[in-house]
Amino acid sequence: MREFTEQELVRREKAEKIRSLGIDPFGHRYDRSDFAADIQKKYADIEHDAFEFMDDTAKVAGRIMFIRKMGKASFFSIKDKSGMIQIYISINDIGEEAYELFKSADIGDIVGVYGKVMKTKTGEVTIKCLEYTHLVKALRPLPEKFHGLTDVEERYRRRYVDLIMNDDSKNVAFMRPKIIRAIQNYMDKQGFTEVETPVLTTLLTGASARPFVTHHNAQDLDMYLRIALELPLKRLLVGGMEAVYEIGRVFRNEGMDTKHNPEFTLMEAYLAYSDLSGMMDLTEGMFTTIAKEIVGKMDYTFGGYDIHLEGPWKRISMTDAIKEKTGIDFKNIHDLNECLKLAEEHQIPLEDHEKAYGHIVNKFFEKYVEETLIQPTFLYGHPIEISPLTKKNPDDERFVDRFELFIAGKEFANAYTELNDPIDQLERFEAQLAEKDLGNDEANEIDMDFIEALEYGMTPAGGIGYGIDRLMMLFTEQESIRDVLLFPTMKEKSREI
């Protein structure tokens, strides 16, 4: 059992004193009718003297963030989810007993106030308290006002305190659901249907990633937490739903940094009779719709760059992008030995399973191009070796019809002209399985049920996946994924009760 600080001991004594007055220090229902921001907005332009002829009242509730006690009259400010508002409280207005209760209040306590709306001589909208209600006693003091939680790790670990003290964190938290609603509305207007698919699976498919493994007791069966949404959604295309999407959590048992969290939100969408170009149009439309209708601007600061979302966005092939940076035209190189020699000359290390044309091309892209794609860019034409679920390019079967959206050197979306040939798909799965034998523990397994589904016939289709958290980082101009997740995964820390 931890030892209480002096402040905590005083607060506990006050809680007992409140209880002795017949008041629950941890409160009951309170029917407020107003929010701070609405009051501020409504009365912002009314002059001080005009309030003398008004009798408008308000009933608010929130956390005390500031107190200035001055004998028989005091000022304090409370904060609700919308913002702050000042309260004027006087023994003459609420009586001696209620004022004595107020005097036991501390910063951090939650209270209810009913009173008359007024404006001070300095022009601040204020509520003159006529009824004061204690709701909740805070047993721990908030961090010091001007510094708050200065330890970044503690901000993420104690998000509840961060949200109290940091308006930027709160604004991001409220912006996230607005953006998700905007995505849903946009997709619905495009004729898509939102669906839900299983989180638990018995096969590792849909992406190259290490999984989290769990166990189903009733069946005595090891299962994975899903790493992607793809194959169940494509089964729905086979079933005739034609335009489907899902926004959901996926889980990858990998490292944590400013761009990655082991659990994150992914959106995948599939559209029958579409292709790569259709997915580009869908994506550019979705991003610009969010920018204009939700955030209200087209220019952002992200990753240390000024990003401009106004279209049309650049579209370039992977081989052309590599050629721009290195002068090497991999599109016209067909000899694997020449590729291996180029990798050696450019000091690009290769694992055994990477000694193939497509992996070498991708390594050159990652080294020389990826971080240079600053403004929104659709990069297409990926090698077949790194895209096992994608339709081959009819003009050059070393490549597939796939694109990635890059902004500020970071991937924001991954799209395909979907592979719907069950024979080709089985061969790709088998090739991936061979890579697994060579040491690639992120390679896909063979999903024979999915092959069977394709054998019934899947329409030509376009498909795409979006990292929703990274999208949030852009639109809220945050540099770490932890700033757009309310509860990011943290290293374990022992805590005393």
C-alpha positions in Angstrom: 0.0 0.0 0.0 1.5 3.4 -1.0 1.8 6.3 1.3 -0.5 9.3 0.8 0.9 12.7 0.2 0.0 15.5 2.5 -2.4 17.0 -0.1 -4.1 13.6 -0.5 -4.6 13.2 3.2 -6.2 16.7 3.4 -8.5 15.8 0.5 -9.6 12.6 2.2 -10.3 14.5 5.4 -12.5 17.0 3.4 -14.3 14.0 1.8 -15.2 12.7 5.3 -16.3 16.2 6.4 -18.6 16.4 3.3 -20.0 12.9 4.2 -20.7 14.1 7.8 -22.9 16.8 6.3 -25.1 14.1 4.8 -23.7 14.7 1.3 -22.2 11.8 -0.7 -18.6 13.0 -1.6 -18.8 11.0 -4.8 -22.1 12.3 -6.0 -25.3 11.4 -7.8 -27.2 12.4 -11.0 -27.2 16.1 -11.9 -29.5 17.3 -14.6 -27.5 20.1 -16.3 -29.0 22.0 -19.2 -26.1 24.0 -20.6 -22.5 23.6 -21.8 -19.7 26.1 -21.3 -18.9 26.7 -24.9 -22.5 27.3 -25.9 -22.9 29.9 -23.1 -19.6 31.6 -24.2 -20.7 31.8 -27.8 -24.3 32.9 -27.1 -23.3 35.9 -24.9 -19.9 36.8 -26.4 -21.1 39.9 -28.2 -23.5 41.2 -25.5 -22.2 44.3 -23.6 -21.7 44.2 -19.9 -24.4 46.8 -19.1 -27.0 44.9 -21.1 -27.1 42.1 -18.6 -28.6 44.4 -16.0 -31.9 44.1 -18.0 -31.6 40.3 -18.6 -32.5 37.4 -16.4 -31.0 34.5 -18.3 -30.0 31.5 -16.3 -27.9 28.4 -16.9 -27.2 25.1 -15.2 -23.8 23.7 -15.8 -21.5 21.0 -14.4 -17.8 20.3 -14.6 -14.4 20.0 -13.0 -13.0 23.0 -11.0 -9.8 24.1 -12.8 -9.2 27.4 -11.0 -10.2 28.9 -7.6 -9.7 32.4 -6.2 -11.2 32.5 -2.7 -11.9 36.0 -1.3 -13.7 35.8 2.0 -17.4 36.0 1.5 -17.3 36.0 -2.4 -15.0 34.1 -4.7 -14.4 33.2 -8.4 -13.7 29.8 -9.8 -13.8 28.2 -13.2 -15.2 24.8 -14.3 -14.4 22.8 -17.3 -16.8 20.5 -19.1 -16.3 18.6 -22.4 -16.9 21.8 -24.4 -14.6 24.2 -22.6 -14.3 26.5 -19.5 -16.6 29.0 -17.9 -16.1 31.3 -14.9 -18.4 31.2 -11.9 -18.9 34.0 -9.4 -20.1 32.7 -6.0 -21.1 34.8 -2.9 -22.4 33.9 0.6 -25.1 36.5 0.0 -26.5 34.5 -3.0 -26.3 30.9 -1.8 -26.3 31.2 2.0 -23.8 30.4 4.7 -24.2 26.6 4.7 -23.7 26.2 0.9 -20.8 28.7 0.9 -19.1 26.7 3.7 -19.4 23.6 1.5 -17.8 25.5 -1.4 -14.9 26.5 0.8 -14.0 22.9 1.1 -13.6 22.6 -2.7 -10.3 21.9 -4.3 -9.1 22.1 -7.9 -10.1 18.9 -9.6 -13.4 18.5 -7.7 -16.5 18.2 -9.9 -19.5 20.4 -9.1 -22.8 21.6 -10.4 -23.8 25.3 -10.7 -27.2 26.9 -11.4 -27.2 30.7 -11.7 -27.7 33.9 -13.7 -25.6 34.6 -16.8 -23.6 37.9 -16.5 -20.5 39.5 -17.7 -17.7 41.0 -15.6 -16.4 44.5 -16.1 -13.4 42.9 -17.9 -15.8 41.4 -20.4 -15.7 37.7 -19.3 -18.9 35.7 -19.6 -19.7 34.5 -16.0 -22.4 32.6 -14.2 -23.5 34.2 -10.9 -24.1 31.1 -8.7 -27.5 30.8 -7.1 -27.3 27.1 -6.3 -24.1 25.2 -5.6 -24.0 21.4 -5.7 -21.0 19.3 -4.7 -20.8 16.2 -7.0 -17.4 14.5 -6.7 -14.4 15.0 -4.4 -11.1 14.5 -6.3 -8.7 12.6 -3.9 -5.6 13.3 -6.0 -4.4 16.8 -7.0 -4.1 17.6 -10.7 -0.6 18.3 -12.1 0.7 21.9 -11.7 -1.3 24.2 -14.0 1.5 25.5 -16.3 3.4 22.3 -16.7 0.8 19.6 -16.6 2.1 16.1 -17.5 5.6 17.0 -18.9 6.7 13.3 -19.1 5.4 12.1 -22.5 5.2 8.5 -21.4 3.1 9.5 -18.4 0.8 11.5 -20.7 0.0 8.3 -22.7 -0.1 6.0 -19.6 -2.4 8.4 -17.7 -4.5 9.6 -20.6 -7.3 10.5 -18.3 -5.1 13.2 -16.7 -3.8 14.3 -20.1 -7.3 14.9 -21.3 -8.1 17.0 -18.2 -5.0 19.2 -18.6 -4.3 19.2 -22.3 -6.9 20.7 -24.6 -5.0 19.6 -27.7 -5.3 16.0 -26.6 -9.0 16.4 -26.0 -9.5 18.1 -29.4 -7.8 15.2 -31.1 -10.0 12.7 -29.2 -13.2 14.5 -30.3 -11.9 14.9 -33.9 -11.3 11.2 -34.4 -14.9 10.0 -34.3 -15.9 13.0 -36.5 -13.5 11.9 -39.2 -14.6 8.2 -38.9 -18.2 9.3 -39.3 -17.2 11.4 -42.4 -15.5 8.3 -43.9 -18.6 6.2 -43.3 -20.8 8.9 -44.8 -18.6 9.2 -47.8 -18.4 5.5 -48.4 -22.2 5.1 -48.0 -22.7 7.8 -50.6 -20.5 5.9 -53.0 -22.8 2.9 -52.6 -20.7 0.8 -50.2 -22.1 -1.3 -47.3 -20.3 -1.4 -44.0 -19.8 -4.9 -42.6 -18.1 -6.7 -39.7 -15.9 -9.8 -40.1 -14.3 -12.1 -37.5 -11.4 -10.9 -35.3 -10.4 -14.5 -34.5 -9.0 -16.7 -37.3 -7.2 -20.0 -37.8 -5.0 -18.9 -40.7 -2.4 -16.2 -41.1 -3.6 -14.4 -44.3 -4.2 -11.0 -45.8 -0.9 -9.3 -45.0 2.7 -10.0 -44.2 3.0 -9.7 -40.5 3.7 -11.6 -37.3 0.5 -12.5 -35.5 -0.7 -12.5 -31.9 -1.7 -16.1 -31.0 -4.5 -17.0 -28.6 -6.3 -20.2 -27.6 -10.0 -21.3 -27.9 -10.6 -23.5 -24.9 -13.8 -25.1 -26.0 -12.3 -26.4 -29.2 -8.7 -26.7 -27.8 -7.6 -24.7 -30.8 -4.9 -22.1 -31.3 -6.1 -19.1 -33.1 -4.7 -15.8 -34.4 -6.0 -12.3 -33.8 -6.5 -11.0 -37.4 -3.7 -9.1 -39.1 -5.9 -7.9 -42.0 -9.5 -7.7 -43.2 -9.1 -8.8 -46.8 -10.1 -12.3 -47.4 -13.5 -12.3 -45.5 -14.4 -9.1 -47.4 -13.6 -10.6 -50.7 -15.7 -13.6 -49.9 -18.6 -11.1 -49.6 -17.8 -10.0 -53.2 -18.2 -13.6 -54.3 -21.5 -13.6 -52.4 -22.7 -10.7 -54.5 -22.6 -7.8 -52.0 -20.4 -5.9 -54.6 -19.3 -2.9 -52.6 -18.2 -3.5 -49.0 -15.9 -2.0 -46.4 -15.0 -2.5 -42.8 -13.3 -0.2 -40.2 -11.9 -2.4 -37.5 -9.0 -3.3 -35.2 -6.2 -5.5 -36.4 -3.3 -6.9 -34.5 0.4 -7.3 -35.5 2.9 -8.7 -33.1 5.6 -6.2 -34.0 7.6 -3.3 -32.6 6.3 0.1 -31.4 7.5 3.5 -32.6 6.0 6.8 -33.6 4.3 5.1 -36.7 3.3 1.7 -35.3 1.2 0.3 -32.5 0.6 -3.5 -32.1 -3.2 -2.9 -32.4 -4.4 -0.3 -34.8 -7.5 0.6 -36.8 -7.6 -0.5 -40.5 -10.2 0.2 -43.1 -10.5 -2.0 -46.2 -12.9 -1.6 -49.0 -13.7 -3.7 -52.1 -15.6 -2.6 -55.2 -16.9 -5.0 -57.8 -16.1 -4.2 -61.5 -13.6 -1.5 -60.4 -9.8 -1.4 -60.7 -6.6 0.4 -59.6 -7.7 3.7 -61.2 -11.1 3.5 -59.4 -9.4 3.1 -56.1 -7.2 6.1 -56.7 -10.3 8.2 -57.5 -12.1 6.9 -54.4 -9.1 7.7 -52.2 -8.4 11.2 -53.4 -12.1 12.0 -53.0 -12.3 10.6 -49.5 -9.2 12.6 -48.3 -10.3 15.9 -49.9 -13.9 15.4 -48.5 -12.5 15.0 -44.9 -10.2 18.0 -45.4 -12.9 20.3 -46.7 -16.0 19.2 -44.7 -14.6 18.2 -41.3 -11.2 19.9 -40.8 -11.9 22.9 -43.0 -8.6 23.3 -44.7 -6.5 21.7 -47.5 -3.0 22.5 -46.2 -1.4 20.7 -43.3 1.9 20.5 -41.4 2.9 16.9 -41.0 6.2 15.1 -40.7 8.1 18.4 -40.8 6.6 19.2 -44.3 3.9 21.5 -45.6 1.4 19.1 -47.2 -1.1 20.2 -49.8 -4.1 18.0 -50.4 -5.6 19.8 -53.3 -5.7 17.5 -56.3 -4.9 16.1 -58.8 -2.4 13.9 -57.0 0.8 12.6 -58.6 0.7 9.1 -60.1 4.1 7.3 -60.8 5.3 3.7 -61.2 7.8 2.2 -58.7 10.4 1.6 -61.5 10.1 5.2 -62.8 10.4 6.6 -59.3 13.6 4.5 -58.8 14.9 5.7 -62.1 14.3 9.3 -61.2 16.5 8.9 -58.1 19.2 6.5 -59.2 19.2 6.4 -63.0 18.6 2.6 -62.9 15.8 1.4 -65.1 14.7 -1.8 -63.5 11.8 -2.1 -66.0 14.3 -2.9 -68.7 16.4 -5.3 -66.6 15.5 -8.9 -66.9 18.6 -10.7 -65.7 18.6 -11.6 -61.9 22.4 -11.7 -61.7 22.5 -8.1 -62.9 19.9 -7.2 -60.2 22.0 -9.0 -57.5 25.1 -7.1 -58.7 23.4 -3.8 -58.5 22.2 -4.6 -54.9 25.8 -5.4 -53.9 27.1 -2.2 -55.5 24.6 -0.1 -53.7 25.2 -1.9 -50.4 21.7 -3.3 -50.1 21.8 -6.5 -47.9 19.5 -9.4 -48.9 18.1 -12.3 -46.9 17.9 -15.6 -48.8 14.2 -15.2 -49.6 14.9 -11.7 -50.9 17.3 -12.8 -53.7 14.7 -12.3 -56.3 13.9 -9.6 -58.8 10.9 -8.1 -57.1 12.5 -8.0 -53.6 15.5 -6.2 -55.0 13.4 -3.6 -56.7 11.5 -3.0 -53.5 14.7 -2.7 -51.5 15.9 0.0 -53.9 12.6 1.8 -53.5 12.8 1.7 -49.8 16.4 3.0 -49.8 16.2 5.8 -52.4 12.6 6.8 -53.0 10.1 6.1 -50.1 11.1 9.0 -47.8 11.2 11.5 -50.8 7.5 11.1 -51.6 6.3 14.2 -49.7 3.2 15.5 -51.4 0.3 13.0 -52.0 1.6 10.4 -54.5 0.1 7.2 -55.9 3.0 4.8 -56.4 1.9 1.9 -58.5 3.5 -1.1 -60.4 4.8 -3.2 -57.5 6.8 -6.5 -58.1 4.7 -9.7 -57.9 7.0 -11.1 -55.2 5.8 -8.6 -52.6 2.1 -8.6 -53.7 0.7 -12.2 -53.4 -3.0 -11.2 -53.6 -2.8 -8.9 -56.5 -3.7 -9.3 -60.2 -0.8 -9.4 -62.6 -0.2 -6.5 -65.0 -1.3 -7.8 -68.4 1.7 -6.0 -70.1 4.4 -7.2 -67.8 3.8 -10.1 -65.5 6.7 -9.3 -63.2 4.5 -6.6 -61.8 1.0 -6.3 -60.4 -1.8 -3.8 -60.5 -1.2 -2.3 -57.0 -0.6 1.2 -55.6 0.4 2.7 -52.3 -0.5 6.2 -51.3 2.5 8.1 -49.8 2.3 11.4 -48.0 5.4 12.9 -46.2 7.3 9.8 -46.9 4.8 7.5 -45.1 2.4 5.0 -46.5 -1.3 5.9 -46.0 -3.1 3.4 -48.3 -2.5 0.2 -50.1 -4.7 -0.7 -53.1 -5.1 -3.5 -55.7 -6.8 -4.6 -58.8 -7.8 -7.7 -57.0 -6.7 -11.2 -58.1 -9.7 -13.3 -58.9 -8.1 -16.2 -60.7 -8.2 -19.2 -58.2 -5.5 -21.1 -60.0 -3.1 -18.2 -60.0 -4.0 -17.4 -56.4 -3.2 -20.9 -55.2 0.2 -20.7 -57.0 0.9 -17.4 -55.1 -0.1 -18.9 -51.8 2.3 -21.9 -52.5 5.1 -19.5 -53.4 4.5 -17.6 -50.1 4.6 -20.9 -48.3 8.0 -21.7 -49.9 9.3 -18.3 -48.6 8.1 -19.3 -45.1 10.3 -22.4 -45.4 13.3 -20.1 -46.3 12.8 -18.1 -43.0 10.1 -15.5 -43.9 7.9 -15.9 -40.8 5.6 -13.1 -42.1 4.6 -15.1 -45.2 0.9 -16.0 -45.8 -0.5 -19.4 -45.2 -2.8 -21.2 -47.7 -6.5 -20.5 -47.2 -8.2 -23.3 -49.1 -11.7 -22.1 -48.3 -10.8 -18.8 -49.9 -9.6 -20.7 -53.0 -12.9 -22.5 -53.1 -14.8 -19.2 -52.9 -12.8 -17.9 -55.9 -13.7 -21.0 -57.8 -17.4 -19.9 -57.6 -16.3 -16.7 -59.4 -15.4 -13.3 -58.0 -16.1 -10.2 -60.1 -13.2 -8.1 -61.4 -12.7 -5.7 -58.5 -10.6 -2.9 -56.9 -9.6 -3.1 -53.3 -7.9 -0.8 -50.8 -6.7 -0.7 -47.2 -6.2 2.5 -45.2 -4.3 3.0 -41.9 -6.9 5.0 -40.1 -4.5 6.0 -37.3 -2.0 7.5 -39.7 -4.8 9.3 -41.5 -5.8 10.8 -38.1 -2.2 11.9 -37.6 -2.3 13.8 -40.8 -5.6 15.5 -40.2 -4.9 16.4 -36.6 -1.2 17.3 -37.4 0.2 14.9 -34.8 3.7 13.3 -35.2 3.2 10.2 -33.2 0.5 7.5 -33.5 0.3 7.5 -29.7 -1.2 11.0 -29.9 -4.2 9.8 -31.9 -4.8 6.6 -29.9 -6.6 7.2 -26.5 -4.8 4.2 -25.0 -1.7 3.2 -26.9 0.2 0.0 -26.0 2.8 0.8 -23.3 5.6 -1.0 -21.7 4.5 -2.7 -18.5 4.9 -0.6 -15.4 4.3 -1.9 -11.9 1.9 0.4 -9.9 0.9 0.5 -6.3 -2.7 0.9 -5.3 
